[in-house]
């Protein structure tokens, strides 16, 4: 039976996180405005009141790519789409720094559940000043068009998700022109997630408008900014201050999104071509070091070496020696000139980098070890639990977060992050690090110690079999990619029916994934201590998610999932039990570990349908304990969020869970 993966925006979000390039966000704390020694942060944005923000100016903001569409509900939507819509369209509820949804007073004067029986009814009271940029008031017609487009009954709409909208029975005008009444066919606890962003009816009116009408532009907007010029060739999209905006006016004249690949962020910052950019630890270190002073001056050693060579080769008493000496001296001078030019460029780059600071926080996203329970040894829950108990999660968190001066705490939940209401640690459902307990679990599953075994971290060839059968290099995709280093068992390898237990650990290659590879090798070494050998296979970074994670072509893998203000809705497809599809394939949705249960599905249904927040959280926590016990995925650490910004900028940086207030971003007076 083959696997079927459903498309959707969350798929791409996970793919981006897998490569370590999506900045998303929790932990309570106060930001250090200079970005220096801040730790334990929910956010780090150089927060300043509007009175201390100057009027005017442009901020050039690096993004990975320009948005593929400006329709956030389209299957082609990406992180840049979300960034644009947050600045130009209504967001009825936005998360605060603890991930709690808050009513946005720019659009709503009130919104509440007014009736629970016989059906749930929500009444939205719109701000009477709220209007689209063409002058039309925001109203029930916009809500109605968005519901009809997203409810999932018309498959001509290329929608990424329908959850919540598919529970609505009716949308109509309320008691007045500024009221909207929404009646649900089935209770929906996460109703605050709906109608954000809210689109004008013209975008949702037909499938053609929905699919292609908002790819490069929006006919009307309703936010502090509006969409301006797009230069696809130059890789820029400009957002202009919206003069029709009724709220506090944007401090900036414009925001300019610039497509700058991660690998070129350091160059763009060194040349001063961008003002804000998410960066990795290496670039952050360069900025930190630049703040400490200029690069040391002096004549490069290569010039001295060249001059020494000239003296040694030259023969003052022969013309031939003089010619040779002259040639060597000329070469040395050229090398010296090149070195001097390089030194001048480096000094200029350092001077430019001094104008930036690094804002740092913990993202509301965690990196996990995924265990493919679809087939092979990891289909046995006892083997998965053994892997979980062999791993020292705290050591891995220390490796990644301590050098960045961020708190190295390990997540205790798959569904909520520390600081969110209802968070509880359920990791004891699988147990802490215990190699003896892990070995006992393997023995119970029939994997027992045999003779031999190679020293840890030494390359091994040939005899070990991959977890899904075949040699380590025989991938399900046809063996086109070779397995990389093999981490053999430290001491006797465990065997079953004469076969050693070797798991294929797929990791992405490329500069953006160095952190994942480091963590992967540490995990492989930890597993070797309980007799599990690991074939570490490096694969192309840009194909890692689609060809391996989605396809189920791995035993072990590392990727990340974002946290959510609405975990009952957003986390459900990640842990839903795979189901047989009509064509005979296995529909896994976004559950790439292929591990699930009917009871977990039932608990998610209870959580999303219970309008009592306490009861909904209890159902979520029960689901999380069972997810831990199933050991399909092991949360390791919250991801760092590092953002380089010009030192003069305020109200921008590492936002954490909170949505940016685009109208407050600007330069300090």
C-alpha positions as CSV (number, residue, x, y, z in Angstrom):
1,X,0.0,0.0,0.0
2,X,1.5,3.3,-1.0
3,X,1.1,6.5,0.9
4,X,-1.0,9.5,-0.1
5,X,-0.1,12.9,1.2
6,X,-2.7,15.7,1.1
7,X,-1.6,19.1,-0.1
8,X,-1.9,22.2,2.0
9,X,-0.2,25.3,3.3
10,X,0.9,23.6,6.5
11,X,2.8,21.1,4.4
12,X,5.0,23.9,3.0
13,X,5.4,25.4,6.4
14,X,6.7,22.2,7.8
15,X,9.0,21.8,4.7
16,X,10.4,25.3,5.4
17,X,11.0,24.5,9.0
18,X,12.7,21.3,8.1
19,X,15.4,23.2,6.3
20,X,15.6,25.6,9.3
21,X,14.3,28.7,7.4
22,X,10.9,29.5,8.7
23,X,10.9,32.0,11.6
24,X,7.8,31.5,13.7
25,X,7.0,31.7,17.9
26,X,6.8,31.7,23.6
27,X,8.3,31.8,27.0
28,X,7.6,34.7,29.2
29,X,10.4,37.2,29.6
30,X,11.5,40.8,28.9
31,X,13.6,41.8,25.9
32,X,16.9,43.4,26.3
33,X,16.7,46.4,23.9
34,X,20.3,46.2,22.7
35,X,19.9,42.5,21.8
36,X,23.1,41.6,23.6
37,X,22.6,39.3,26.5
38,X,18.9,38.7,26.3
39,X,17.8,35.2,27.3
40,X,14.5,33.5,28.2
41,X,12.6,35.7,25.7
42,X,9.1,35.6,24.4
43,X,10.1,38.2,22.0
44,X,12.9,40.7,21.3
45,X,11.7,43.7,19.2
46,X,13.1,46.8,20.8
47,X,9.6,47.7,21.9
48,X,8.9,51.5,22.0
49,X,5.8,53.6,22.4
50,X,4.5,55.3,19.2
51,X,5.5,58.7,20.6
52,X,9.2,57.6,20.3
53,X,8.9,56.5,16.7
54,X,9.8,58.9,13.9
55,X,7.4,59.4,11.0
56,X,8.6,58.4,7.6
57,X,11.3,56.1,6.1
58,X,11.5,52.8,4.4
59,X,12.4,49.4,5.9
60,X,13.9,46.8,3.5
61,X,12.9,43.4,4.9
62,X,14.5,40.2,3.6
63,X,12.2,37.3,2.7
64,X,13.1,33.9,1.2
65,X,11.1,34.5,-1.9
66,X,8.4,36.9,-3.1
67,X,4.9,35.5,-2.3
68,X,3.5,33.0,-4.9
69,X,0.1,34.4,-4.2
70,X,-1.5,37.1,-2.0
71,X,-4.3,34.7,-1.1
72,X,-3.4,33.2,2.2
73,X,-6.0,30.4,1.8
74,X,-4.6,29.3,-1.6
75,X,-2.5,26.1,-1.9
76,X,0.4,28.2,-3.2
77,X,0.5,30.5,-0.1
78,X,3.7,30.7,1.8
79,X,5.4,32.6,4.6
80,X,5.7,35.8,2.6
81,X,2.0,35.7,1.8
82,X,1.3,35.7,5.6
83,X,3.7,38.6,6.1
84,X,1.9,40.7,3.4
85,X,-1.6,39.9,4.5
86,X,-0.8,40.8,8.1
87,X,0.0,44.4,6.9
88,X,-2.8,45.0,4.4
89,X,-5.8,42.9,5.4
90,X,-8.1,42.6,8.5
91,X,-7.0,40.2,11.2
92,X,-10.0,39.9,13.6
93,X,-8.0,38.1,16.3
94,X,-4.2,38.1,16.7
95,X,-2.1,36.1,19.1
96,X,-0.3,37.9,22.0
97,X,3.2,36.9,23.2
98,X,1.7,33.9,25.1
99,X,-0.1,32.6,22.0
100,X,-3.5,33.7,23.3
101,X,-5.9,35.2,20.7
102,X,-6.8,38.8,21.3
103,X,-9.6,40.8,19.7
104,X,-8.2,43.4,17.2
105,X,-10.0,46.6,18.1
106,X,-9.1,48.2,14.7
107,X,-11.7,45.8,13.2
108,X,-14.0,44.6,16.0
109,X,-15.7,46.3,18.9
110,X,-16.9,42.9,20.2
111,X,-17.1,39.3,19.2
112,X,-18.6,36.5,21.3
113,X,-20.6,33.3,21.4
114,X,-24.1,34.5,22.0
115,X,-25.8,31.0,22.0
116,X,-24.7,27.4,22.4
117,X,-27.9,25.5,22.1
118,X,-29.4,24.3,19.9
119,X,-26.6,25.6,17.7
120,X,-23.5,27.7,18.4
121,X,-24.0,31.3,17.3
122,X,-21.2,33.9,17.1
123,X,-21.9,37.6,16.6
124,X,-19.2,39.9,15.3
125,X,-19.6,43.6,15.9
126,X,-17.5,45.5,13.4
127,X,-15.7,48.8,14.0
128,X,-18.0,51.3,12.2
129,X,-14.8,53.0,10.8
130,X,-13.6,49.8,9.2
131,X,-13.7,50.2,5.4
132,X,-12.0,48.7,2.3
133,X,-9.6,51.0,0.5
134,X,-12.3,51.6,-2.2
135,X,-14.6,53.2,0.5
136,X,-17.0,50.3,0.9
137,X,-17.7,49.3,4.6
138,X,-16.5,45.9,5.7
139,X,-19.6,43.8,6.2
140,X,-21.5,40.6,6.1
141,X,-21.1,40.2,2.3
142,X,-17.4,39.7,2.8
143,X,-17.9,37.1,5.5
144,X,-20.4,35.3,3.4
145,X,-18.2,35.1,0.3
146,X,-15.2,33.9,2.3
147,X,-17.3,31.1,4.0
148,X,-18.7,29.9,0.6
149,X,-15.2,29.8,-0.9
150,X,-13.6,27.9,2.1
151,X,-16.4,25.6,3.2
152,X,-15.0,22.8,1.0
153,X,-18.1,22.0,-1.1
154,X,-16.8,23.5,-4.3
155,X,-13.6,21.8,-5.4
156,X,-13.0,24.4,-8.1
157,X,-11.5,26.5,-5.4
158,X,-7.8,25.6,-4.8
159,X,-8.0,25.9,-1.0
160,X,-5.3,24.9,1.3
161,X,-7.6,24.3,4.2
162,X,-11.3,24.3,5.1
163,X,-11.3,23.4,8.8
164,X,-13.8,25.5,10.8
165,X,-15.5,26.9,7.7
166,X,-16.9,23.4,7.0
167,X,-18.7,23.6,10.4
168,X,-20.6,26.8,9.5
169,X,-24.3,26.5,8.6
170,X,-25.1,30.1,7.9
171,X,-23.6,33.6,7.6
172,X,-25.9,36.7,7.6
173,X,-26.1,40.3,8.6
174,X,-26.9,40.8,12.3
175,X,-29.0,43.4,14.0
176,X,-27.4,46.3,12.2
177,X,-25.1,47.0,9.2
178,X,-22.0,46.5,11.4
179,X,-23.0,43.2,12.8
180,X,-22.4,39.7,11.3
181,X,-24.1,36.6,12.6
182,X,-22.5,33.2,12.1
183,X,-24.4,30.0,12.9
184,X,-22.6,26.7,13.2
185,X,-23.9,23.3,12.2
186,X,-21.4,21.7,14.6
187,X,-19.7,23.4,17.6
188,X,-16.3,24.9,16.9
189,X,-14.2,25.9,19.9
190,X,-11.5,27.6,17.7
191,X,-14.0,30.0,16.1
192,X,-11.6,32.9,16.7
193,X,-9.3,31.5,14.1
194,X,-11.9,32.1,11.3
195,X,-12.1,35.1,9.0
196,X,-8.4,36.0,9.6
197,X,-7.2,37.3,7.3
198,X,-10.5,38.6,5.9
199,X,-10.7,39.2,2.2
200,X,-13.0,41.5,0.2
201,X,-15.8,39.7,-1.5
202,X,-14.2,40.4,-4.9
203,X,-11.4,38.0,-4.1
204,X,-13.7,35.1,-3.0
205,X,-16.5,35.7,-5.4
206,X,-15.6,33.0,-7.9
207,X,-13.1,30.2,-8.3
208,X,-11.2,32.1,-11.0
209,X,-10.9,35.1,-8.7
210,X,-9.8,33.0,-5.8
211,X,-7.3,30.9,-7.7
212,X,-5.6,33.6,-9.9
213,X,-7.1,37.0,-9.1
214,X,-4.9,37.7,-6.1
215,X,-1.6,36.3,-7.2
216,X,0.3,39.5,-7.7
217,X,-2.1,42.2,-6.5
218,X,-5.1,42.8,-4.3
219,X,-8.0,44.9,-5.8
220,X,-8.7,46.5,-2.4
221,X,-7.1,46.3,1.1
222,X,-8.0,47.3,4.6
223,X,-4.8,47.7,6.7
224,X,-2.1,50.2,7.7
225,X,-0.4,49.4,4.4
226,X,-1.5,48.6,0.9
227,X,0.2,46.6,-1.9
228,X,2.3,48.7,-4.1
229,X,4.8,47.9,-6.9
230,X,6.1,44.4,-7.5
231,X,9.4,44.0,-9.4
232,X,9.7,40.2,-9.9
233,X,12.9,40.6,-11.8
234,X,14.5,42.7,-9.1
235,X,12.9,40.5,-6.4
236,X,11.0,43.3,-4.5
237,X,7.5,43.9,-3.4
238,X,6.6,47.3,-1.9
239,X,3.9,48.0,0.7
240,X,2.9,51.6,0.9
241,X,1.3,53.5,3.8
242,X,-2.5,53.4,3.2
243,X,-4.0,56.8,3.3
244,X,-7.5,55.3,3.7
245,X,-6.6,53.5,6.9
246,X,-8.8,54.6,9.8
247,X,-6.5,53.4,12.6
248,X,-3.2,54.8,14.0
249,X,-1.3,55.6,10.8
250,X,1.8,53.6,9.8
251,X,5.0,55.3,11.0
252,X,6.9,54.1,7.9
253,X,6.3,55.4,4.4
254,X,6.8,52.0,3.0
255,X,7.9,48.4,3.7
256,X,9.9,46.8,0.9
257,X,10.1,43.0,0.9
258,X,13.3,41.8,-0.8
259,X,13.9,38.2,-1.9
260,X,17.2,37.3,-0.4
261,X,18.1,33.6,-0.2
262,X,19.4,32.5,3.2
263,X,22.9,31.7,1.8
264,X,23.2,35.4,0.7
265,X,21.9,37.1,3.9
266,X,25.4,37.7,5.2
267,X,26.4,39.4,2.0
268,X,23.3,41.5,1.9
269,X,23.8,42.7,5.5
270,X,27.5,43.3,5.0
271,X,26.7,45.6,2.0
272,X,23.8,47.3,3.8
273,X,21.3,46.2,1.2
274,X,18.6,45.1,3.7
275,X,17.5,46.5,7.1
276,X,15.9,43.4,8.6
277,X,16.7,39.7,7.9
278,X,16.3,36.4,9.7
279,X,19.7,34.9,10.1
280,X,21.4,31.7,11.3
281,X,23.9,31.4,14.1
282,X,26.9,31.9,11.9
283,X,25.7,35.3,10.6
284,X,24.6,36.3,14.1
285,X,28.1,35.6,15.4
286,X,29.6,37.8,12.6
287,X,27.3,40.7,13.7
288,X,28.2,40.2,17.3
289,X,31.9,40.1,16.5
290,X,31.6,43.2,14.3
291,X,30.3,45.1,17.3
292,X,33.5,44.4,19.1
293,X,35.8,46.4,16.8
294,X,37.3,46.4,13.4
295,X,39.2,43.6,11.9
296,X,42.9,43.6,12.8
297,X,45.1,45.5,10.3
298,X,48.5,44.6,9.1
299,X,50.3,43.1,6.1
300,X,49.1,39.6,5.3
301,X,51.5,36.8,5.9
302,X,51.2,35.8,2.3
303,X,53.0,39.0,1.2
304,X,55.8,38.3,3.6
305,X,56.0,34.8,2.3
306,X,56.1,36.0,-1.3
307,X,59.0,38.4,-0.6
308,X,60.9,35.7,1.2
309,X,60.5,33.5,-1.8
310,X,61.8,36.2,-4.1
311,X,65.0,36.6,-2.1
312,X,65.6,32.8,-2.0
313,X,65.0,32.3,-5.7
314,X,66.9,35.4,-6.9
315,X,70.5,35.3,-8.0
316,X,72.0,38.7,-7.8
317,X,75.1,37.7,-9.8
318,X,73.2,36.3,-12.8
319,X,70.7,38.0,-15.2
320,X,68.5,35.0,-15.1
321,X,68.2,35.2,-11.3
322,X,67.4,38.9,-11.5
323,X,64.6,38.2,-14.0
324,X,63.2,35.4,-11.8
325,X,63.4,37.7,-8.7
326,X,61.6,40.5,-10.5
327,X,58.8,38.1,-11.6
328,X,58.4,36.8,-8.1
329,X,58.4,40.4,-6.7
330,X,55.7,41.4,-9.2
331,X,53.6,38.4,-8.2
332,X,54.1,39.2,-4.6
333,X,53.1,42.8,-5.2
334,X,50.0,41.7,-7.0
335,X,49.1,39.3,-4.2
336,X,49.7,42.1,-1.8
337,X,47.5,44.4,-3.7
338,X,44.7,41.8,-3.8
339,X,45.1,41.1,-0.1
340,X,45.0,44.8,0.7
341,X,41.8,45.1,-1.4
342,X,40.3,42.1,0.3
343,X,41.2,43.6,3.7
344,X,39.6,46.9,2.8
345,X,36.4,45.1,1.8
346,X,36.4,43.2,5.0
347,X,36.9,46.4,7.0
348,X,34.0,48.0,5.2
349,X,31.8,45.0,5.8
350,X,32.6,45.0,9.5
351,X,31.9,48.7,9.7
352,X,28.5,48.1,8.0
353,X,27.7,45.2,10.3
354,X,28.2,47.4,13.4
355,X,25.0,49.2,12.4
356,X,23.0,46.0,13.1
357,X,22.0,44.1,16.2
358,X,20.7,40.6,16.6
359,X,17.2,40.2,18.1
360,X,16.9,36.8,19.6
361,X,14.0,34.7,21.0
362,X,12.6,31.2,21.0
363,X,10.3,30.5,18.2
364,X,6.9,28.9,18.9
365,X,8.1,25.9,17.0
366,X,10.0,22.9,18.0
367,X,12.5,20.6,16.3
368,X,11.5,16.9,16.7
369,X,13.0,13.5,16.0
370,X,10.5,11.7,13.7
371,X,10.3,7.9,13.8
372,X,8.7,6.4,10.8
373,X,6.3,3.8,12.2
374,X,4.9,2.9,8.8
375,X,7.1,-0.2,8.3
376,X,10.3,-1.8,9.4
377,X,11.6,-2.1,13.0
378,X,10.0,1.2,14.0
379,X,6.5,-0.1,13.3
380,X,7.0,-1.8,16.8
381,X,6.1,0.6,19.5
382,X,8.7,-1.0,21.8
383,X,11.5,-0.1,19.4
384,X,10.3,3.5,19.1
385,X,10.1,3.8,22.9
386,X,13.6,2.4,23.2
387,X,14.9,5.1,20.8
388,X,13.1,7.8,22.8
389,X,14.6,6.6,26.0
390,X,18.1,6.4,24.6
391,X,18.1,10.1,23.7
392,X,19.3,12.8,26.0
393,X,17.0,15.7,25.0
394,X,18.6,18.1,27.4
395,X,22.0,17.6,25.9
396,X,20.7,18.3,22.5
397,X,18.9,21.5,23.6
398,X,22.1,22.6,25.3
399,X,24.0,22.1,22.1
400,X,21.8,24.3,20.0
401,X,20.5,27.0,22.4
402,X,23.2,27.7,25.0
403,X,25.7,29.1,22.5
404,X,22.9,31.6,21.4
405,X,22.3,32.7,25.0
406,X,18.8,31.3,24.9
407,X,17.1,29.1,27.6
408,X,17.8,25.4,26.8
409,X,14.5,23.9,28.0
410,X,13.1,20.8,26.5
411,X,9.4,20.9,25.3
412,X,7.0,18.7,27.4
413,X,4.2,18.9,24.9
414,X,3.6,18.3,21.2
415,X,0.5,20.6,21.2
416,X,1.3,23.6,23.5
417,X,4.5,25.4,24.2
418,X,5.7,26.7,27.6
419,X,3.9,29.9,28.4
420,X,0.6,29.0,26.7
421,X,-2.4,28.6,28.8
422,X,-3.0,24.9,29.6
423,X,0.6,23.8,28.9
424,X,1.6,20.6,30.8
425,X,4.6,18.3,30.5
426,X,3.6,14.8,29.4
427,X,7.0,13.5,28.5
428,X,6.9,11.0,31.4
429,X,4.4,9.1,29.3
430,X,7.4,7.7,27.4
431,X,9.9,8.1,30.1
432,X,13.2,10.0,30.5
433,X,16.7,9.1,29.4
434,X,17.5,5.5,30.5
435,X,19.8,3.3,28.5
436,X,19.1,0.2,30.6
437,X,15.3,0.7,30.1
438,X,15.9,1.2,26.4
439,X,17.8,-2.0,26.1
440,X,15.1,-3.9,28.0
441,X,12.5,-2.6,25.5
442,X,14.6,-3.7,22.6
443,X,15.0,-7.2,24.1
444,X,11.2,-7.4,24.6
445,X,10.9,-6.7,20.9
446,X,13.3,-9.5,20.0
447,X,16.4,-7.3,19.5
448,X,19.2,-8.7,21.7
449,X,22.9,-8.2,22.0
450,X,25.1,-10.2,19.7
451,X,28.8,-10.4,19.1
452,X,31.0,-7.7,17.6
453,X,30.1,-4.1,16.8
454,X,32.4,-1.4,15.7
455,X,33.6,1.6,17.7
456,X,31.1,4.5,17.7
457,X,31.3,7.0,14.9
458,X,33.6,4.9,12.7
459,X,32.7,4.5,9.0
460,X,31.3,1.0,8.3
461,X,30.5,-0.5,5.0
462,X,28.4,-3.2,3.5
463,X,27.2,-5.7,6.1
464,X,24.6,-3.6,8.0
465,X,21.0,-3.7,6.7
466,X,18.8,-0.6,6.6
467,X,15.7,-0.5,8.7
468,X,13.3,-0.9,5.8
469,X,15.4,-3.6,4.2
470,X,18.3,-3.5,1.8
471,X,21.7,-1.9,2.1
472,X,22.0,1.5,3.7
473,X,22.1,3.2,0.3
474,X,19.0,1.5,-1.2
475,X,16.4,4.2,-0.8
476,X,12.8,3.7,-1.6
477,X,13.3,6.3,-4.4
478,X,15.4,3.8,-6.3
479,X,18.8,4.0,-4.5
480,X,19.9,7.1,-6.5
481,X,21.4,8.7,-3.3
482,X,24.1,6.9,-1.3
483,X,23.9,6.7,2.4
484,X,26.5,8.8,4.2
485,X,28.4,8.0,7.3
486,X,27.4,4.9,9.3
487,X,27.4,5.2,13.1
488,X,27.9,1.6,14.3
489,X,26.8,0.3,17.6
490,X,29.1,1.0,20.6
491,X,29.7,-2.4,21.9
492,X,27.6,-5.4,20.8
493,X,25.0,-4.6,18.2
494,X,21.4,-5.8,18.9
495,X,20.2,-8.4,16.4
496,X,17.0,-10.2,15.5
497,X,17.1,-13.4,13.4
498,X,20.8,-12.8,12.8
499,X,20.2,-9.3,11.4
500,X,21.7,-6.2,13.1
501,X,19.3,-3.3,13.9
502,X,20.4,-0.4,11.6
503,X,18.1,2.6,11.1
504,X,18.5,5.0,8.2
505,X,18.8,8.5,9.4
506,X,18.0,11.0,6.6
507,X,19.4,14.5,7.1
508,X,19.4,17.5,4.7
509,X,22.6,18.6,3.1
510,X,23.4,22.3,2.6
511,X,24.5,25.3,4.6
512,X,21.1,26.1,6.1
513,X,20.9,22.7,7.7
514,X,24.2,22.5,9.6
515,X,22.3,22.6,12.9
516,X,20.2,19.6,12.0
517,X,23.2,17.5,10.9
518,X,25.0,18.2,14.1
519,X,22.0,17.2,16.2
520,X,21.5,14.1,13.9
521,X,25.0,12.9,14.5
522,X,24.7,13.3,18.3
523,X,21.5,11.3,18.2
524,X,23.2,8.6,16.2
525,X,25.9,8.4,18.8
526,X,23.4,8.1,21.6
527,X,21.6,5.3,19.8
528,X,24.8,3.4,19.4
529,X,25.1,3.1,23.1
530,X,22.0,0.8,23.2
531,X,23.2,-1.3,20.2
532,X,21.4,0.5,17.4
533,X,23.5,1.3,14.4
534,X,22.6,4.3,12.2
535,X,23.2,4.9,8.6
536,X,23.3,8.7,8.2
537,X,22.2,9.7,4.7
538,X,22.6,13.2,3.5
539,X,20.1,14.3,0.8
540,X,19.5,17.4,-1.2
541,X,18.2,20.1,1.0
542,X,15.5,21.3,-1.5
543,X,14.2,17.8,-1.9
544,X,14.5,16.6,1.7
545,X,10.9,17.1,2.7
546,X,9.1,16.1,-0.5
547,X,11.2,13.1,-1.5
548,X,11.8,11.7,2.0
549,X,9.6,13.0,4.8
550,X,6.3,13.1,2.8
551,X,7.2,10.0,0.9
552,X,8.0,8.0,4.0
553,X,11.5,7.3,2.7
554,X,13.3,7.3,6.1
555,X,13.6,5.6,9.4
556,X,14.7,8.7,11.4
557,X,14.5,12.3,10.4
558,X,14.6,15.8,11.9
559,X,12.1,18.5,11.1
560,X,10.0,21.1,12.9
561,X,6.4,22.0,13.5
562,X,5.2,25.5,14.4
563,X,3.2,26.0,17.6
564,X,-0.3,27.4,17.3
565,X,-2.8,29.6,19.1
566,X,-5.4,27.0,17.9
567,X,-3.8,23.5,18.5
568,X,-7.1,21.6,18.4
569,X,-7.4,22.7,14.8
570,X,-3.9,23.0,13.5
571,X,-2.3,20.0,15.2
572,X,-5.1,17.5,14.4
573,X,-3.9,16.6,10.8
574,X,-0.3,16.1,12.1
575,X,-1.3,13.3,14.5
576,X,-4.5,11.9,12.8
577,X,-4.4,8.2,12.3
578,X,-3.6,7.4,8.6
579,X,-6.6,6.0,6.7
580,X,-7.0,3.8,3.7
581,X,-7.9,5.8,0.6
582,X,-10.3,4.6,-2.1
583,X,-7.5,4.0,-4.6
584,X,-5.8,1.6,-2.1
585,X,-3.2,4.0,-0.9
586,X,-2.7,5.1,2.7
587,X,-3.8,8.7,3.3
588,X,-1.4,10.1,5.8
589,X,-2.3,13.7,5.5
590,X,0.4,15.6,7.4
591,X,1.1,12.7,9.8
592,X,4.5,11.9,8.3
593,X,5.5,9.5,11.1
594,X,2.5,7.2,10.1
595,X,1.8,6.7,13.8
596,X,-1.8,7.4,15.1
597,X,-4.7,6.0,17.0
598,X,-8.5,6.2,17.0
599,X,-8.4,7.4,20.6
600,X,-6.1,10.4,19.8
601,X,-8.5,11.3,16.9
602,X,-11.4,11.1,19.3
603,X,-9.7,13.4,21.8
604,X,-9.0,16.0,19.1
605,X,-12.6,15.9,18.1
606,X,-13.7,16.5,21.7
607,X,-11.2,19.4,22.1
608,X,-12.3,21.2,18.9
609,X,-16.0,20.8,19.7
610,X,-16.1,21.7,23.4
611,X,-17.0,25.3,23.9
612,X,-15.8,25.1,27.6
613,X,-12.1,26.1,27.4
614,X,-11.1,24.1,30.4
615,X,-12.7,20.9,29.1
616,X,-11.1,21.5,25.7
617,X,-7.7,21.8,27.3
618,X,-8.2,18.6,29.3
619,X,-9.0,16.7,26.1
620,X,-5.9,18.2,24.4
621,X,-3.7,17.2,27.3
622,X,-5.0,13.6,27.2
623,X,-4.3,13.5,23.5
624,X,-0.7,14.7,24.1
625,X,0.0,12.1,26.7
626,X,-1.0,9.4,24.2
627,X,1.1,11.0,21.5
628,X,4.1,10.8,23.8
629,X,3.4,7.2,24.6
630,X,3.2,6.3,20.9
631,X,6.7,7.7,20.4
632,X,6.2,8.6,16.8
633,X,7.8,12.0,17.3
634,X,10.1,13.2,20.1
635,X,10.2,17.0,20.6
636,X,13.8,18.0,21.3
637,X,14.1,21.8,21.6
638,X,12.3,25.0,20.7
639,X,13.9,26.6,17.6
640,X,15.9,29.8,18.0
641,X,14.7,32.9,16.2
642,X,17.5,35.2,15.2
643,X,16.7,38.4,13.3
644,X,19.3,41.0,12.3
645,X,17.9,44.6,12.4
646,X,19.3,48.1,12.0
647,X,20.1,49.4,15.5
648,X,17.9,52.4,14.9
649,X,14.8,50.3,14.2
650,X,12.1,49.7,16.9
651,X,9.1,47.4,17.3
652,X,10.6,44.9,14.9
653,X,12.8,41.8,15.3
654,X,12.0,38.4,16.9
655,X,8.3,38.7,17.4
656,X,7.7,35.3,19.1
657,X,4.1,34.2,19.1
658,X,2.8,37.8,18.8
659,X,1.7,39.2,15.5
660,X,3.6,42.3,14.3
661,X,1.9,45.7,14.7
662,X,3.0,46.9,11.3
663,X,1.8,50.5,11.9
664,X,4.2,50.8,14.9
665,X,7.4,49.7,13.1
666,X,9.8,52.5,12.4
667,X,13.0,54.4,13.3
668,X,13.6,55.7,16.8
669,X,13.5,59.5,17.2
